[in-house]
């Protein structure tokens, strides 16, 4: 299967420029979590006699990631549970899977293609053949479950000779809600068509070819007809889920030095950990106590408390209170201990403490935050890995937080039998 992008088709059925010969993506087996929960059906559909009533997601969440042609992945479908671990050796595509998810999230936040894909040619499958106009690209997509049921987003991106979105499709059940297709390669726009209903049926207008059309719909659709309201509900569900993402890869070197007091919102590299610890201790004693309890499991030596203090120059540093022993500054801890503390803090807090731009129009309680953690077990010992997975199961079991992480082969084997954890094994 190649990743050639067919941008020459026309007519209503040519919404997404996918070659006709592309087979259906194959799902990867996820182990350890049991059967995935059923998504809610599209409004108007009914389960057959004796069917189990499907579970409706109260908060929008990405429940499936599709990498139809993206880097080393071809025809891949990854079901996503509340805790999903991508496991495998180096070169198996774990980081690429998380990169595909993060790319969709950034596009959902309104970023343009150049920001999201600074090296797009490197994401084209290696054996992808260019078409007659020497065009090549990649395809990614996801399914978002939520109050309106499962909604699919599929995206075709041309990487060369010019970076652009050449096709996008938003669907709910068998209803196409949004189509975009490249009609004129000489223009920096695509032709969009979305469901209107009533006497008009479909509305057509040009969209920019460097932005996600689904994210633009709330600005373009009035919501005055039933069809338009259906389009808006589906688009907003997708955007809410994609914006509620926190990519996280703690960098121990950035966490050792004292930091200036700031907003108290944790960055993705966790370099401002000391400043955030002060905020969590002052504002949420219960979560801070859970973090101290975790530190006792993941840090060497006794831990009575986890606190911060101000240095002479006004900067903030954090330290472990050792009781009768001298305190230990975080800067003196090992790299594994620092990564463990940072990831534990991420799992025990929420969007108000993490640097994530969720949808302001929706209450935080109606949104589920997804943590994307590459190298989740990097530099950690067995005890630290087990404690982080315990915290992940505790936090994600409540429905407010989801975790999608990449781990090594050993980390995947250790987590395979844990209830509530889905392990996706990848091979090079």
C-alpha positions in Angstrom: 0.0 0.0 0.0 1.5 3.3 -1.0 0.7 6.8 0.4 0.1 8.5 -2.9 -2.5 11.3 -2.5 -5.2 11.3 -5.2 -6.1 15.0 -5.5 -7.7 14.9 -8.9 -11.1 13.3 -8.2 -14.2 15.5 -8.2 -17.8 15.2 -7.1 -19.4 14.7 -3.7 -17.8 11.3 -3.2 -14.2 12.7 -3.5 -14.2 14.4 -0.2 -11.1 12.6 1.1 -8.4 11.9 -1.4 -7.7 8.3 -0.5 -6.7 5.9 -3.2 -9.4 3.4 -4.0 -7.1 0.4 -3.6 -6.2 1.2 0.0 -7.4 -1.7 2.2 -9.1 -1.2 5.5 -6.6 -0.5 8.3 -5.7 -3.4 10.5 -6.2 -3.1 14.3 -3.4 -3.8 16.6 -4.2 -6.2 19.4 -4.3 -4.5 22.8 -3.7 -6.8 25.8 -4.3 -6.5 29.5 -7.4 -4.3 29.6 -10.1 -6.8 28.4 -12.6 -5.8 25.8 -12.7 -2.1 25.0 -15.9 -0.3 26.0 -18.5 0.1 23.3 -18.9 3.6 22.0 -22.3 5.2 21.8 -24.1 4.7 18.4 -24.8 7.6 16.1 -28.1 9.3 17.2 -31.0 7.6 15.5 -29.4 4.1 15.5 -30.6 1.3 17.6 -28.9 -1.9 18.9 -30.3 -5.2 17.6 -32.2 -7.7 19.6 -30.2 -9.0 22.6 -27.4 -6.5 22.0 -25.6 -5.0 25.0 -26.4 -1.3 25.5 -23.3 0.7 24.4 -21.5 2.9 26.9 -21.8 6.6 26.2 -18.8 8.7 27.0 -19.7 11.6 29.3 -16.5 13.6 28.3 -15.1 13.8 24.8 -12.1 11.5 24.4 -10.0 10.1 21.6 -10.7 6.3 21.7 -9.0 5.3 18.4 -5.9 6.6 16.6 -5.4 5.7 13.0 -2.1 5.9 11.2 -3.1 4.8 7.7 0.2 6.0 6.2 2.5 7.8 8.7 6.2 7.3 9.1 6.8 3.6 9.7 3.0 2.8 10.3 0.8 1.7 7.4 -2.8 0.7 7.8 -2.6 0.8 11.6 -5.5 1.3 14.0 -4.8 1.7 17.7 -7.8 1.5 20.2 -7.1 3.8 23.1 -8.2 2.9 26.6 -8.1 5.2 29.7 -4.5 3.9 30.2 -2.8 2.8 26.9 0.9 1.8 26.8 2.7 1.4 23.4 5.4 -1.1 24.1 8.2 -2.5 22.0 11.9 -2.3 21.2 13.6 0.8 19.8 12.5 1.5 16.2 9.1 -0.1 16.6 7.2 3.2 16.1 6.1 3.9 19.7 7.2 7.6 19.6 5.8 8.0 16.1 2.4 6.8 17.3 2.5 9.5 20.1 3.7 12.0 17.5 0.7 11.3 15.3 -1.7 11.9 18.3 0.1 15.1 19.3 0.0 16.4 15.7 -3.8 16.0 15.6 -4.0 17.7 19.0 -2.0 20.7 17.8 -4.1 21.0 14.6 -7.2 20.9 16.8 -5.8 23.8 18.8 -5.6 25.8 15.6 -1.9 25.5 14.8 -0.9 25.6 11.1 0.7 22.7 9.2 4.2 24.3 9.2 4.2 24.5 13.0 3.0 20.9 13.4 5.1 19.3 10.7 8.4 21.1 10.4 9.9 18.0 8.6 6.9 16.6 6.7 8.9 14.6 4.2 10.3 12.5 7.0 6.8 11.3 7.9 6.0 10.0 4.4 6.2 6.1 4.5 9.6 5.1 3.1 8.3 3.1 0.2 5.6 5.6 -0.8 5.6 6.2 -4.5 5.0 9.8 -5.9 2.2 10.3 -8.5 2.7 11.8 -11.9 3.0 15.3 -10.4 5.6 14.0 -7.9 3.2 14.4 -5.0 3.6 12.3 -1.8 2.1 12.6 1.7 0.7 10.8 4.7 -2.7 10.1 6.3 -3.7 10.2 10.0 -7.0 10.2 11.8 -8.8 9.5 15.0 -12.2 8.7 16.5 -13.6 10.8 19.3 -16.3 9.4 21.5 -18.5 11.7 23.6 -22.1 12.8 24.3 -23.0 12.8 20.5 -21.5 9.3 20.0 -18.4 8.3 18.0 -17.1 10.9 15.5 -14.4 10.1 13.0 -11.8 12.6 11.7 -9.6 11.5 8.8 -6.9 13.7 7.3 -4.7 13.5 4.2 -1.6 15.7 4.1 0.6 16.4 1.1 4.2 16.6 2.2 5.8 17.4 -1.2 6.2 19.3 -3.4 4.3 21.6 -1.0 2.9 21.0 2.5 -0.8 21.3 2.5 -4.0 19.5 3.6 -5.5 17.9 0.5 -8.4 16.1 2.1 -10.4 16.0 5.4 -13.5 14.1 6.3 -15.6 14.3 9.5 -18.2 11.6 9.8 -20.7 10.4 12.4 -22.0 6.9 11.8 -22.6 6.7 8.0 -23.3 10.5 7.8 -20.6 12.7 6.2 -20.6 16.0 8.0 -17.6 17.7 6.4 -15.7 17.1 3.2 -12.7 19.0 2.0 -10.8 18.3 -1.2 -8.1 20.0 -3.2 -9.6 21.1 -6.6 -7.0 23.5 -7.9 -3.4 22.8 -7.0 -2.5 26.4 -8.0 -4.6 27.9 -5.1 -3.8 27.7 -1.4 -7.3 26.5 -0.5 -9.4 23.5 -0.5 -13.1 23.2 -1.3 -15.1 22.4 1.8 -18.7 21.1 1.9 -20.6 20.5 5.1 -24.0 19.3 6.0 -26.7 21.9 6.2 -30.0 20.0 5.9 -33.3 21.6 4.8 -33.7 22.7 1.3 -30.0 23.6 0.8 -28.6 20.2 1.8 -24.9 21.1 1.7 -23.0 24.3 2.0 -19.8 24.8 0.1 -17.0 27.3 0.7 -13.2 27.5 0.4 -11.1 26.7 3.4 -7.3 27.4 3.9 -5.2 24.3 3.1 -2.9 24.8 6.1 -5.5 24.5 8.9 -7.8 21.8 10.2 -11.2 22.5 8.8 -13.0 20.8 11.7 -11.5 23.4 14.0 -12.8 26.2 11.8 -16.4 25.0 11.6 -17.6 26.7 14.8 -16.6 30.0 13.2 -18.3 29.2 9.9 -21.5 27.4 10.8 -24.5 29.3 12.2 -26.3 26.4 13.7 -29.7 27.5 12.4 -30.7 24.2 11.0 -30.8 20.7 12.4 -28.0 19.6 10.0 -25.8 22.5 11.0 -26.4 21.8 14.7 -25.3 18.2 14.1 -22.2 19.4 12.4 -21.4 21.8 15.2 -21.9 19.2 17.9 -19.6 16.7 16.2 -16.9 19.3 15.4 -16.9 20.7 18.9 -16.7 17.3 20.4 -13.6 16.6 18.3 -12.0 19.9 19.1 -12.6 19.6 22.8 -10.9 16.2 22.9 -7.9 17.3 20.8 -7.4 20.5 22.8 -7.4 18.5 26.1 -3.9 17.1 25.6 -0.7 17.5 27.6 2.5 16.2 25.9 4.9 15.4 28.7 8.6 14.3 28.6 10.4 15.4 31.8 13.9 16.6 31.3 15.9 16.1 34.5 18.6 18.6 33.6 16.0 21.3 33.4 14.5 20.4 36.8 17.7 20.7 38.9 18.2 24.5 39.0 16.1 26.9 41.0 13.4 28.7 38.9 11.8 32.1 39.0 8.3 32.2 40.5 5.7 32.0 37.6 2.2 30.9 36.8 2.5 27.7 38.7 1.5 25.7 35.5 3.7 22.8 34.7 5.5 22.8 31.4 5.9 19.7 29.2 9.6 19.4 30.2 8.7 19.9 33.9 11.6 22.3 34.3 9.5 24.5 36.6 8.6 21.6 38.9 9.7 23.5 42.1 7.3 26.4 41.3 4.4 24.0 40.7 5.1 22.1 43.9 4.5 25.3 45.9 1.2 25.8 44.2 0.0 22.2 44.8 0.9 22.3 48.4 -0.9 25.6 49.0 -4.0 24.8 47.0 -4.6 21.1 47.2 -3.3 19.4 50.4 -4.9 16.1 49.5 -3.1 15.7 46.1 0.1 17.0 47.6 -0.1 14.3 50.3 -0.6 11.7 47.6 2.5 13.0 45.9 4.5 12.8 49.1 3.3 9.2 49.6 4.4 8.4 46.0 7.8 10.0 46.7 8.3 7.5 49.6 8.0 4.7 47.1 10.0 6.2 44.2 12.8 8.0 46.0 15.8 6.5 47.9 15.9 7.2 51.6 13.3 8.4 54.0 10.8 11.1 52.8 8.8 13.0 55.4 7.7 15.8 53.2 8.1 17.4 49.8 8.5 21.2 50.0 9.8 24.3 48.3 11.7 27.3 49.6 13.0 30.6 48.2 16.6 31.1 47.5 18.4 34.4 48.3 17.9 35.6 44.8 14.1 35.1 44.9 14.1 31.9 42.8 12.3 28.8 44.0 13.9 25.4 44.7 12.4 22.2 46.0 13.7 19.6 48.4 12.9 16.4 50.1 12.4 16.7 53.9 14.3 13.7 55.4 13.0 14.1 59.0 16.0 14.0 61.4 18.4 13.9 58.4 19.4 16.9 56.3 17.0 17.8 53.5 17.9 16.9 50.0 17.5 19.4 47.2 15.8 18.0 44.1 18.9 19.0 42.1 20.8 16.4 43.9 18.4 13.5 43.0 19.1 11.0 40.3 17.6 11.4 36.8 15.2 8.6 37.4 14.0 10.0 40.7 13.3 13.4 39.0 11.4 11.9 36.1 9.4 9.8 38.6 8.4 12.8 40.7 7.5 14.9 37.6 5.3 12.1 36.1 3.7 11.4 39.5 2.8 15.1 39.8 1.3 15.1 36.3 -0.9 12.1 37.0 -2.1 13.6 40.4 -3.0 17.1 39.2 -5.3 18.4 36.4 -5.5 20.9 33.6 -5.6 23.9 36.0 -2.0 23.0 37.0 -0.7 21.7 33.7 0.1 24.0 30.8 -2.7 22.9 28.5 -5.2 25.2 26.7 -8.5 23.5 27.2 -11.8 24.8 25.7 -12.9 27.7 27.9 -16.5 27.4 26.9 -16.8 24.0 28.6 -16.5 23.4 32.3 -13.3 21.5 33.3 -15.5 18.7 34.8 -16.9 18.1 31.3 -13.5 17.5 29.8 -11.0 14.6 30.0 -7.3 15.5 29.9 -5.1 13.1 28.0 -1.4 12.9 29.0 1.0 11.9 26.2 4.1 10.6 27.8 7.0 9.5 25.6 9.6 7.4 27.4 7.2 6.9 30.3 9.5 4.4 32.0 12.8 5.9 30.8 15.4 5.7 33.5 13.0 4.2 36.1 13.5 1.1 38.2 10.9 -1.6 38.7 9.5 0.0 41.9 9.1 3.4 40.3 7.4 1.9 37.2 5.0 0.0 39.4 4.1 3.1 41.5 3.5 5.2 38.4 1.2 2.6 36.9 -0.7 2.5 40.2 -1.1 6.2 40.1 -2.2 6.1 36.5 -4.8 3.5 37.2 -6.0 5.5 40.2 -6.3 8.8 38.4 -7.5 7.5 35.0 -10.1 5.3 36.6 -12.1 8.3 37.6 -12.5 9.4 34.0 -11.0 12.9 34.2 -7.5 11.9 33.0 -6.4 9.5 30.3 -2.8 8.3 29.7 -1.2 7.4 26.4 2.5 6.5 26.9 5.4 4.8 25.3 7.3 2.2 27.3 10.1 -0.3 26.7 9.6 -4.0 26.2 10.1 -4.8 29.9 7.6 -2.1 30.9 5.0 -3.6 28.6 5.5 -7.1 29.9 5.1 -5.9 33.5 1.9 -4.0 32.7 0.3 -6.6 30.5 -1.7 -8.3 33.3 -2.8 -5.2 35.1 -6.5 -4.5 35.2 -7.5 -1.3 33.4 -4.2 -1.1 31.4 -4.1 -1.7 27.7 -0.8 -2.7 26.2 -0.2 -2.3 22.5 2.9 -4.4 21.4 4.7 -3.0 18.4 7.5 -4.6 16.4 10.0 -3.0 14.0 
